[in-house]
């Protein structure tokens, strides 16, 4: 049986990584961004905006790879379920 219980554990770990990844800003980052926006003297420069966009892009790439891994684990789990179901149906006949 491919995967077994370790598949379920891996899926949980991947989900946690996705949920708690750096893709979401921390409270301190959000607070700092709000303070920056409130201070008209701290107008963001084009360089700063581009850096922020690049940082978000890198975080999204990380989330994307985590989603691909989760999809692979989901496929393994579905394969296990189908295999189990086939064995059960074979026993019932």
Gaussian input, Z-matrix of N, CA and C with variables (Angstrom, degrees):
# hf/3-21g

backbone

0 1
 N
 C     1     B1
 C     2     B2     1     A1
 N     3     B3     2     A2     1     D1
 C     4     B4     3     A3     2     D2
 C     5     B5     4     A4     3     D3
 N     6     B6     5     A5     4     D4
 C     7     B7     6     A6     5     D5
 C     8     B8     7     A7     6     D6
 N     9     B9     8     A8     7     D7
 C    10    B10     9     A9     8     D8
 C    11    B11    10    A10     9     D9
 N    12    B12    11    A11    10    D10
 C    13    B13    12    A12    11    D11
 C    14    B14    13    A13    12    D12
 N    15    B15    14    A14    13    D13
 C    16    B16    15    A15    14    D14
 C    17    B17    16    A16    15    D15
 N    18    B18    17    A17    16    D16
 C    19    B19    18    A18    17    D17
 C    20    B20    19    A19    18    D18
 N    21    B21    20    A20    19    D19
 C    22    B22    21    A21    20    D20
 C    23    B23    22    A22    21    D21
 N    24    B24    23    A23    22    D22
 C    25    B25    24    A24    23    D23
 C    26    B26    25    A25    24    D24
 N    27    B27    26    A26    25    D25
 C    28    B28    27    A27    26    D26
 C    29    B29    28    A28    27    D27
 N    30    B30    29    A29    28    D28
 C    31    B31    30    A30    29    D29
 C    32    B32    31    A31    30    D30
 N    33    B33    32    A32    31    D31
 C    34    B34    33    A33    32    D32
 C    35    B35    34    A34    33    D33
 N    36    B36    35    A35    34    D34
 C    37    B37    36    A36    35    D35
 C    38    B38    37    A37    36    D36
 N    39    B39    38    A38    37    D37
 C    40    B40    39    A39    38    D38
 C    41    B41    40    A40    39    D39
 N    42    B42    41    A41    40    D40
 C    43    B43    42    A42    41    D41
 C    44    B44    43    A43    42    D42
 N    45    B45    44    A44    43    D43
 C    46    B46    45    A45    44    D44
 C    47    B47    46    A46    45    D45
 N    48    B48    47    A47    46    D46
 C    49    B49    48    A48    47    D47
 C    50    B50    49    A49    48    D48
 N    51    B51    50    A50    49    D49
 C    52    B52    51    A51    50    D50
 C    53    B53    52    A52    51    D51
 N    54    B54    53    A53    52    D52
 C    55    B55    54    A54    53    D53
 C    56    B56    55    A55    54    D54
 N    57    B57    56    A56    55    D55
 C    58    B58    57    A57    56    D56
 C    59    B59    58    A58    57    D57
 N    60    B60    59    A59    58    D58
 C    61    B61    60    A60    59    D59
 C    62    B62    61    A61    60    D60
 N    63    B63    62    A62    61    D61
 C    64    B64    63    A63    62    D62
 C    65    B65    64    A64    63    D63
 N    66    B66    65    A65    64    D64
 C    67    B67    66    A66    65    D65
 C    68    B68    67    A67    66    D66
 N    69    B69    68    A68    67    D67
 C    70    B70    69    A69    68    D68
 C    71    B71    70    A70    69    D69
 N    72    B72    71    A71    70    D70
 C    73    B73    72    A72    71    D71
 C    74    B74    73    A73    72    D72
 N    75    B75    74    A74    73    D73
 C    76    B76    75    A75    74    D74
 C    77    B77    76    A76    75    D75
 N    78    B78    77    A77    76    D76
 C    79    B79    78    A78    77    D77
 C    80    B80    79    A79    78    D78
 N    81    B81    80    A80    79    D79
 C    82    B82    81    A81    80    D80
 C    83    B83    82    A82    81    D81
 N    84    B84    83    A83    82    D82
 C    85    B85    84    A84    83    D83
 C    86    B86    85    A85    84    D84
 N    87    B87    86    A86    85    D85
 C    88    B88    87    A87    86    D86
 C    89    B89    88    A88    87    D87
 N    90    B90    89    A89    88    D88
 C    91    B91    90    A90    89    D89
 C    92    B92    91    A91    90    D90
 N    93    B93    92    A92    91    D91
 C    94    B94    93    A93    92    D92
 C    95    B95    94    A94    93    D93
 N    96    B96    95    A95    94    D94
 C    97    B97    96    A96    95    D95
 C    98    B98    97    A97    96    D96
 N    99    B99    98    A98    97    D97
 C   100   B100    99    A99    98    D98
 C   101   B101   100   A100    99    D99
 N   102   B102   101   A101   100   D100
 C   103   B103   102   A102   101   D101
 C   104   B104   103   A103   102   D102
 N   105   B105   104   A104   103   D103
 C   106   B106   105   A105   104   D104
 C   107   B107   106   A106   105   D105
 N   108   B108   107   A107   106   D106
 C   109   B109   108   A108   107   D107
 C   110   B110   109   A109   108   D108
 N   111   B111   110   A110   109   D109
 C   112   B112   111   A111   110   D110
 C   113   B113   112   A112   111   D111
 N   114   B114   113   A113   112   D112
 C   115   B115   114   A114   113   D113
 C   116   B116   115   A115   114   D114
 N   117   B117   116   A116   115   D115
 C   118   B118   117   A117   116   D116
 C   119   B119   118   A118   117   D117
 N   120   B120   119   A119   118   D118
 C   121   B121   120   A120   119   D119
 C   122   B122   121   A121   120   D120
 N   123   B123   122   A122   121   D121
 C   124   B124   123   A123   122   D122
 C   125   B125   124   A124   123   D123
 N   126   B126   125   A125   124   D124
 C   127   B127   126   A126   125   D125
 C   128   B128   127   A127   126   D126
 N   129   B129   128   A128   127   D127
 C   130   B130   129   A129   128   D128
 C   131   B131   130   A130   129   D129
 N   132   B132   131   A131   130   D130
 C   133   B133   132   A132   131   D131
 C   134   B134   133   A133   132   D132
 N   135   B135   134   A134   133   D133
 C   136   B136   135   A135   134   D134
 C   137   B137   136   A136   135   D135
 N   138   B138   137   A137   136   D136
 C   139   B139   138   A138   137   D137
 C   140   B140   139   A139   138   D138
 N   141   B141   140   A140   139   D139
 C   142   B142   141   A141   140   D140
 C   143   B143   142   A142   141   D141
 N   144   B144   143   A143   142   D142
 C   145   B145   144   A144   143   D143
 C   146   B146   145   A145   144   D144
 N   147   B147   146   A146   145   D145
 C   148   B148   147   A147   146   D146
 C   149   B149   148   A148   147   D147
 N   150   B150   149   A149   148   D148
 C   151   B151   150   A150   149   D149
 C   152   B152   151   A151   150   D150
 N   153   B153   152   A152   151   D151
 C   154   B154   153   A153   152   D152
 C   155   B155   154   A154   153   D153
 N   156   B156   155   A155   154   D154
 C   157   B157   156   A156   155   D155
 C   158   B158   157   A157   156   D156
 N   159   B159   158   A158   157   D157
 C   160   B160   159   A159   158   D158
 C   161   B161   160   A160   159   D159
 N   162   B162   161   A161   160   D160
 C   163   B163   162   A162   161   D161
 C   164   B164   163   A163   162   D162
 N   165   B165   164   A164   163   D163
 C   166   B166   165   A165   164   D164
 C   167   B167   166   A166   165   D165
 N   168   B168   167   A167   166   D166
 C   169   B169   168   A168   167   D167
 C   170   B170   169   A169   168   D168
 N   171   B171   170   A170   169   D169
 C   172   B172   171   A171   170   D170
 C   173   B173   172   A172   171   D171
 N   174   B174   173   A173   172   D172
 C   175   B175   174   A174   173   D173
 C   176   B176   175   A175   174   D174
 N   177   B177   176   A176   175   D175
 C   178   B178   177   A177   176   D176
 C   179   B179   178   A178   177   D177
 N   180   B180   179   A179   178   D178
 C   181   B181   180   A180   179   D179
 C   182   B182   181   A181   180   D180
 N   183   B183   182   A182   181   D181
 C   184   B184   183   A183   182   D182
 C   185   B185   184   A184   183   D183
 N   186   B186   185   A185   184   D184
 C   187   B187   186   A186   185   D185
 C   188   B188   187   A187   186   D186
 N   189   B189   188   A188   187   D187
 C   190   B190   189   A189   188   D188
 C   191   B191   190   A190   189   D189
 N   192   B192   191   A191   190   D190
 C   193   B193   192   A192   191   D191
 C   194   B194   193   A193   192   D192
 N   195   B195   194   A194   193   D193
 C   196   B196   195   A195   194   D194
 C   197   B197   196   A196   195   D195
 N   198   B198   197   A197   196   D196
 C   199   B199   198   A198   197   D197
 C   200   B200   199   A199   198   D198
 N   201   B201   200   A200   199   D199
 C   202   B202   201   A201   200   D200
 C   203   B203   202   A202   201   D201
 N   204   B204   203   A203   202   D202
 C   205   B205   204   A204   203   D203
 C   206   B206   205   A205   204   D204
 N   207   B207   206   A206   205   D205
 C   208   B208   207   A207   206   D206
 C   209   B209   208   A208   207   D207
 N   210   B210   209   A209   208   D208
 C   211   B211   210   A210   209   D209
 C   212   B212   211   A211   210   D210
 N   213   B213   212   A212   211   D211
 C   214   B214   213   A213   212   D212
 C   215   B215   214   A214   213   D213
 N   216   B216   215   A215   214   D214
 C   217   B217   216   A216   215   D215
 C   218   B218   217   A217   216   D216
 N   219   B219   218   A218   217   D217
 C   220   B220   219   A219   218   D218
 C   221   B221   220   A220   219   D219
 N   222   B222   221   A221   220   D220
 C   223   B223   222   A222   221   D221
 C   224   B224   223   A223   222   D222
 N   225   B225   224   A224   223   D223
 C   226   B226   225   A225   224   D224
 C   227   B227   226   A226   225   D225
 N   228   B228   227   A227   226   D226
 C   229   B229   228   A228   227   D227
 C   230   B230   229   A229   228   D228
 N   231   B231   230   A230   229   D229
 C   232   B232   231   A231   230   D230
 C   233   B233   232   A232   231   D231
 N   234   B234   233   A233   232   D232
 C   235   B235   234   A234   233   D233
 C   236   B236   235   A235   234   D234
 N   237   B237   236   A236   235   D235
 C   238   B238   237   A237   236   D236
 C   239   B239   238   A238   237   D237
 N   240   B240   239   A239   238   D238
 C   241   B241   240   A240   239   D239
 C   242   B242   241   A241   240   D240
 N   243   B243   242   A242   241   D241
 C   244   B244   243   A243   242   D242
 C   245   B245   244   A244   243   D243
 N   246   B246   245   A245   244   D244
 C   247   B247   246   A246   245   D245
 C   248   B248   247   A247   246   D246
 N   249   B249   248   A248   247   D247
 C   250   B250   249   A249   248   D248
 C   251   B251   250   A250   249   D249
 N   252   B252   251   A251   250   D250
 C   253   B253   252   A252   251   D251
 C   254   B254   253   A253   252   D252
 N   255   B255   254   A254   253   D253
 C   256   B256   255   A255   254   D254
 C   257   B257   256   A256   255   D255
 N   258   B258   257   A257   256   D256
 C   259   B259   258   A258   257   D257
 C   260   B260   259   A259   258   D258
 N   261   B261   260   A260   259   D259
 C   262   B262   261   A261   260   D260
 C   263   B263   262   A262   261   D261
 N   264   B264   263   A263   262   D262
 C   265   B265   264   A264   263   D263
 C   266   B266   265   A265   264   D264
 N   267   B267   266   A266   265   D265
 C   268   B268   267   A267   266   D266
 C   269   B269   268   A268   267   D267
 N   270   B270   269   A269   268   D268
 C   271   B271   270   A270   269   D269
 C   272   B272   271   A271   270   D270
 N   273   B273   272   A272   271   D271
 C   274   B274   273   A273   272   D272
 C   275   B275   274   A274   273   D273
 N   276   B276   275   A275   274   D274
 C   277   B277   276   A276   275   D275
 C   278   B278   277   A277   276   D276

   B1=1.4523
   B2=1.5312
   B3=1.3281
   B4=1.4685
   B5=1.5180
   B6=1.3152
   B7=1.4655
   B8=1.5036
   B9=1.3114
   B10=1.4500
   B11=1.5133
   B12=1.3226
   B13=1.4652
   B14=1.5224
   B15=1.3200
   B16=1.4672
   B17=1.5254
   B18=1.3342
   B19=1.4703
   B20=1.5167
   B21=1.3183
   B22=1.4600
   B23=1.5281
   B24=1.3330
   B25=1.4642
   B26=1.5244
   B27=1.3358
   B28=1.4660
   B29=1.5132
   B30=1.3217
   B31=1.4608
   B32=1.5291
   B33=1.3279
   B34=1.4600
   B35=1.5165
   B36=1.3273
   B37=1.4670
   B38=1.5196
   B39=1.3288
   B40=1.4636
   B41=1.5222
   B42=1.3237
   B43=1.4677
   B44=1.5260
   B45=1.3359
   B46=1.4650
   B47=1.5159
   B48=1.3323
   B49=1.4623
   B50=1.5156
   B51=1.3196
   B52=1.4584
   B53=1.5216
   B54=1.3246
   B55=1.4628
   B56=1.5165
   B57=1.3215
   B58=1.4543
   B59=1.5207
   B60=1.3234
   B61=1.4634
   B62=1.5194
   B63=1.3040
   B64=1.4542
   B65=1.5169
   B66=1.3145
   B67=1.4627
   B68=1.5263
   B69=1.3130
   B70=1.4551
   B71=1.5237
   B72=1.3236
   B73=1.4645
   B74=1.5251
   B75=1.3149
   B76=1.4538
   B77=1.5215
   B78=1.3208
   B79=1.4640
   B80=1.5257
   B81=1.3355
   B82=1.4699
   B83=1.5249
   B84=1.3419
   B85=1.4645
   B86=1.5225
   B87=1.3211
   B88=1.4630
   B89=1.5142
   B90=1.3354
   B91=1.4585
   B92=1.5277
   B93=1.3257
   B94=1.4680
   B95=1.5256
   B96=1.3209
   B97=1.4664
   B98=1.5220
   B99=1.3182
   B100=1.4655
   B101=1.5261
   B102=1.3283
   B103=1.4629
   B104=1.5184
   B105=1.3293
   B106=1.4636
   B107=1.5195
   B108=1.3271
   B109=1.4575
   B110=1.5274
   B111=1.3335
   B112=1.4589
   B113=1.5254
   B114=1.3221
   B115=1.4600
   B116=1.5270
   B117=1.3494
   B118=1.4591
   B119=1.5288
   B120=1.3291
   B121=1.4658
   B122=1.5312
   B123=1.3111
   B124=1.4668
   B125=1.5313
   B126=1.3086
   B127=1.4658
   B128=1.5252
   B129=1.3310
   B130=1.4651
   B131=1.5271
   B132=1.3045
   B133=1.4641
   B134=1.5259
   B135=1.3058
   B136=1.4650
   B137=1.5255
   B138=1.3449
   B139=1.4711
   B140=1.5218
   B141=1.3149
   B142=1.4672
   B143=1.5290
   B144=1.3108
   B145=1.4627
   B146=1.5299
   B147=1.3269
   B148=1.4637
   B149=1.5313
   B150=1.3339
   B151=1.4659
   B152=1.5241
   B153=1.3349
   B154=1.4642
   B155=1.5261
   B156=1.3234
   B157=1.4659
   B158=1.5269
   B159=1.3281
   B160=1.4692
   B161=1.5243
   B162=1.3297
   B163=1.4668
   B164=1.5265
   B165=1.3163
   B166=1.4646
   B167=1.5286
   B168=1.3302
   B169=1.4641
   B170=1.5182
   B171=1.3324
   B172=1.4747
   B173=1.5259
   B174=1.3270
   B175=1.4693
   B176=1.5248
   B177=1.3276
   B178=1.4639
   B179=1.5255
   B180=1.3306
   B181=1.4671
   B182=1.5261
   B183=1.3228
   B184=1.4653
   B185=1.5174
   B186=1.3286
   B187=1.4615
   B188=1.5217
   B189=1.3275
   B190=1.4606
   B191=1.5228
   B192=1.3254
   B193=1.4677
   B194=1.5270
   B195=1.3280
   B196=1.4667
   B197=1.5297
   B198=1.3176
   B199=1.4643
   B200=1.5322
   B201=1.3261
   B202=1.4679
   B203=1.5288
   B204=1.3260
   B205=1.4643
   B206=1.5214
   B207=1.3293
   B208=1.4637
   B209=1.5292
   B210=1.3130
   B211=1.4661
   B212=1.5269
   B213=1.3274
   B214=1.4674
   B215=1.5269
   B216=1.3229
   B217=1.4634
   B218=1.5255
   B219=1.3232
   B220=1.4632
   B221=1.5255
   B222=1.3195
   B223=1.4690
   B224=1.5278
   B225=1.3388
   B226=1.4693
   B227=1.5227
   B228=1.3136
   B229=1.4655
   B230=1.5279
   B231=1.3291
   B232=1.4682
   B233=1.5263
   B234=1.3201
   B235=1.4644
   B236=1.5238
   B237=1.3300
   B238=1.4646
   B239=1.5201
   B240=1.3221
   B241=1.4655
   B242=1.5274
   B243=1.3291
   B244=1.4648
   B245=1.5280
   B246=1.3219
   B247=1.4600
   B248=1.5280
   B249=1.3205
   B250=1.4611
   B251=1.5260
   B252=1.3242
   B253=1.4594
   B254=1.5354
   B255=1.3162
   B256=1.4637
   B257=1.5295
   B258=1.3348
   B259=1.4709
   B260=1.5176
   B261=1.3423
   B262=1.4682
   B263=1.5257
   B264=1.3232
   B265=1.4628
   B266=1.5233
   B267=1.3145
   B268=1.4637
   B269=1.5141
   B270=1.3297
   B271=1.4607
   B272=1.5189
   B273=1.3243
   B274=1.4647
   B275=1.5196
   B276=1.3310
   B277=1.4760
   B278=1.4786
   A1=108.05
   A2=118.31
   A3=120.11
   A4=111.57
   A5=115.98
   A6=119.80
   A7=113.72
   A8=117.74
   A9=121.90
   A10=112.18
   A11=114.89
   A12=119.81
   A13=112.69
   A14=116.41
   A15=118.48
   A16=110.83
   A17=117.81
   A18=120.32
   A19=110.25
   A20=115.25
   A21=119.50
   A22=110.88
   A23=115.95
   A24=119.80
   A25=110.54
   A26=116.06
   A27=119.94
   A28=110.81
   A29=116.96
   A30=121.21
   A31=109.34
   A32=116.95
   A33=120.68
   A34=111.80
   A35=116.36
   A36=120.20
   A37=110.93
   A38=116.21
   A39=119.82
   A40=111.01
   A41=115.95
   A42=119.37
   A43=110.31
   A44=116.86
   A45=119.70
   A46=111.26
   A47=116.66
   A48=119.56
   A49=110.47
   A50=115.63
   A51=119.50
   A52=110.52
   A53=116.11
   A54=119.57
   A55=112.72
   A56=116.41
   A57=119.33
   A58=112.39
   A59=116.35
   A60=119.70
   A61=110.17
   A62=114.36
   A63=119.70
   A64=111.82
   A65=116.93
   A66=119.63
   A67=110.25
   A68=115.82
   A69=119.49
   A70=108.84
   A71=117.43
   A72=119.15
   A73=110.98
   A74=115.47
   A75=119.58
   A76=108.69
   A77=116.32
   A78=120.53
   A79=110.46
   A80=116.70
   A81=120.31
   A82=110.71
   A83=116.44
   A84=119.57
   A85=110.92
   A86=116.23
   A87=120.54
   A88=110.34
   A89=116.70
   A90=121.23
   A91=110.84
   A92=116.24
   A93=120.29
   A94=110.48
   A95=116.69
   A96=120.27
   A97=110.77
   A98=116.72
   A99=120.25
   A100=110.72
   A101=116.53
   A102=119.74
   A103=110.47
   A104=116.73
   A105=120.97
   A106=110.53
   A107=116.23
   A108=120.04
   A109=111.15
   A110=116.48
   A111=120.58
   A112=111.90
   A113=117.58
   A114=121.95
   A115=109.33
   A116=118.04
   A117=120.08
   A118=113.22
   A119=117.98
   A120=121.11
   A121=110.84
   A122=117.15
   A123=122.21
   A124=111.70
   A125=117.34
   A126=121.21
   A127=108.87
   A128=117.70
   A129=118.97
   A130=111.38
   A131=115.27
   A132=120.23
   A133=108.61
   A134=116.43
   A135=120.78
   A136=110.16
   A137=117.43
   A138=120.40
   A139=110.91
   A140=115.27
   A141=120.44
   A142=110.25
   A143=116.81
   A144=120.87
   A145=110.00
   A146=117.15
   A147=120.80
   A148=111.84
   A149=116.83
   A150=120.53
   A151=110.51
   A152=115.97
   A153=120.13
   A154=110.63
   A155=116.50
   A156=120.42
   A157=110.14
   A158=117.54
   A159=121.44
   A160=110.92
   A161=116.53
   A162=120.56
   A163=110.42
   A164=116.83
   A165=120.53
   A166=109.61
   A167=117.25
   A168=120.99
   A169=112.17
   A170=116.57
   A171=120.02
   A172=110.51
   A173=116.75
   A174=119.70
   A175=110.53
   A176=116.54
   A177=120.04
   A178=111.31
   A179=117.14
   A180=120.29
   A181=110.14
   A182=116.61
   A183=120.68
   A184=111.41
   A185=116.17
   A186=120.14
   A187=110.15
   A188=116.65
   A189=121.21
   A190=110.47
   A191=117.25
   A192=119.46
   A193=110.59
   A194=117.44
   A195=120.10
   A196=110.17
   A197=116.91
   A198=120.58
   A199=110.69
   A200=117.74
   A201=121.17
   A202=109.56
   A203=116.83
   A204=120.58
   A205=110.92
   A206=116.32
   A207=119.88
   A208=110.64
   A209=117.59
   A210=120.96
   A211=110.33
   A212=116.84
   A213=120.65
   A214=110.40
   A215=116.91
   A216=120.54
   A217=110.49
   A218=116.99
   A219=120.98
   A220=110.09
   A221=116.57
   A222=120.82
   A223=110.06
   A224=116.97
   A225=120.46
   A226=111.05
   A227=116.38
   A228=120.78
   A229=109.86
   A230=117.15
   A231=120.83
   A232=111.05
   A233=116.72
   A234=121.12
   A235=110.03
   A236=116.69
   A237=120.88
   A238=110.68
   A239=116.67
   A240=121.17
   A241=110.06
   A242=116.97
   A243=120.91
   A244=110.89
   A245=116.73
   A246=121.43
   A247=110.28
   A248=116.16
   A249=121.44
   A250=109.96
   A251=115.73
   A252=120.92
   A253=110.28
   A254=117.05
   A255=121.10
   A256=110.89
   A257=116.88
   A258=120.27
   A259=110.59
   A260=117.13
   A261=120.76
   A262=109.86
   A263=117.06
   A264=120.18
   A265=110.97
   A266=117.05
   A267=121.07
   A268=111.80
   A269=117.71
   A270=121.82
   A271=111.33
   A272=116.87
   A273=120.53
   A274=112.19
   A275=117.56
   A276=119.58
   A277=112.90
   D1=115.83
   D2=-177.12
   D3=-69.12
   D4=138.60
   D5=172.97
   D6=87.36
   D7=-67.66
   D8=-177.68
   D9=63.52
   D10=-151.44
   D11=-178.29
   D12=-63.48
   D13=-28.68
   D14=-179.60
   D15=-63.69
   D16=-29.61
   D17=176.56
   D18=-61.29
   D19=-43.17
   D20=-179.15
   D21=-65.90
   D22=-39.55
   D23=178.09
   D24=-65.40
   D25=-44.02
   D26=178.72
   D27=-61.27
   D28=-40.78
   D29=179.79
   D30=-61.40
   D31=-43.20
   D32=178.92
   D33=-63.75
   D34=-41.85
   D35=178.52
   D36=-63.58
   D37=-42.86
   D38=179.47
   D39=-63.87
   D40=-40.42
   D41=179.02
   D42=-63.65
   D43=-42.43
   D44=177.95
   D45=-62.57
   D46=-43.00
   D47=179.14
   D48=-60.77
   D49=-39.97
   D50=-179.09
   D51=-67.81
   D52=-44.68
   D53=-177.53
   D54=-68.94
   D55=-36.85
   D56=-174.41
   D57=-107.82
   D58=19.79
   D59=-179.89
   D60=-71.69
   D61=173.53
   D62=179.28
   D63=-76.88
   D64=7.88
   D65=178.52
   D66=-66.17
   D67=-27.78
   D68=178.13
   D69=-97.66
   D70=134.89
   D71=-179.92
   D72=-69.42
   D73=148.16
   D74=176.41
   D75=-76.22
   D76=166.58
   D77=178.94
   D78=-60.24
   D79=-38.43
   D80=-179.84
   D81=-65.31
   D82=-41.46
   D83=178.85
   D84=-64.56
   D85=-41.91
   D86=179.49
   D87=-64.06
   D88=-44.54
   D89=179.60
   D90=-61.85
   D91=-43.80
   D92=179.77
   D93=-63.28
   D94=-40.08
   D95=179.14
   D96=-64.78
   D97=-39.37
   D98=179.17
   D99=-66.94
   D100=-39.94
   D101=178.17
   D102=-64.96
   D103=-39.96
   D104=178.56
   D105=-61.50
   D106=-43.19
   D107=-178.81
   D108=-67.36
   D109=-32.40
   D110=-177.97
   D111=-73.77
   D112=-22.23
   D113=-177.97
   D114=-96.84
   D115=106.81
   D116=-177.30
   D117=-62.90
   D118=-21.44
   D119=179.03
   D120=-72.14
   D121=-17.80
   D122=-177.62
   D123=-99.99
   D124=43.31
   D125=179.06
   D126=-59.13
   D127=130.13
   D128=179.54
   D129=-68.52
   D130=139.81
   D131=177.76
   D132=-87.35
   D133=164.82
   D134=178.44
   D135=-60.96
   D136=-38.97
   D137=177.60
   D138=-60.04
   D139=-45.23
   D140=-179.03
   D141=-62.36
   D142=-43.70
   D143=179.67
   D144=-62.27
   D145=-44.19
   D146=179.51
   D147=-64.71
   D148=-37.26
   D149=176.94
   D150=-63.44
   D151=-42.88
   D152=179.62
   D153=-64.12
   D154=-42.48
   D155=178.92
   D156=-62.60
   D157=-42.02
   D158=178.18
   D159=-62.74
   D160=-41.82
   D161=179.79
   D162=-62.89
   D163=-43.19
   D164=178.49
   D165=-63.64
   D166=-41.22
   D167=177.99
   D168=-59.40
   D169=-42.70
   D170=178.94
   D171=-64.38
   D172=-40.06
   D173=178.87
   D174=-65.06
   D175=-40.14
   D176=179.37
   D177=-65.52
   D178=-36.52
   D179=176.51
   D180=-61.39
   D181=-40.76
   D182=177.50
   D183=-63.27
   D184=-41.47
   D185=177.98
   D186=-64.99
   D187=-38.60
   D188=-179.35
   D189=-61.55
   D190=-45.31
   D191=-179.56
   D192=-66.77
   D193=-34.49
   D194=176.82
   D195=-65.61
   D196=-38.97
   D197=178.78
   D198=-65.56
   D199=-39.02
   D200=177.84
   D201=-62.99
   D202=-42.30
   D203=178.55
   D204=-64.33
   D205=-41.38
   D206=178.48
   D207=-64.26
   D208=-38.17
   D209=178.41
   D210=-63.33
   D211=-40.94
   D212=178.57
   D213=-64.27
   D214=-42.20
   D215=178.27
   D216=-65.06
   D217=-39.58
   D218=178.11
   D219=-61.77
   D220=-41.80
   D221=178.26
   D222=-61.56
   D223=-42.48
   D224=178.29
   D225=-61.29
   D226=-42.62
   D227=-179.81
   D228=-64.45
   D229=-43.56
   D230=178.59
   D231=-62.25
   D232=-37.39
   D233=177.68
   D234=-64.73
   D235=-41.57
   D236=177.48
   D237=-61.83
   D238=-43.99
   D239=-179.62
   D240=-62.58
   D241=-44.70
   D242=179.62
   D243=-62.42
   D244=-40.50
   D245=179.19
   D246=-64.06
   D247=-44.89
   D248=178.93
   D249=-62.73
   D250=-44.27
   D251=-179.49
   D252=-61.33
   D253=-41.69
   D254=179.07
   D255=-63.34
   D256=-40.70
   D257=178.39
   D258=-65.09
   D259=-42.78
   D260=-179.77
   D261=-63.39
   D262=-45.25
   D263=179.03
   D264=-63.07
   D265=-36.24
   D266=177.48
   D267=-65.53
   D268=-34.99
   D269=179.16
   D270=-72.69
   D271=-32.34
   D272=-176.85
   D273=-73.70
   D274=-23.72
   D275=-175.51
   D276=-79.21

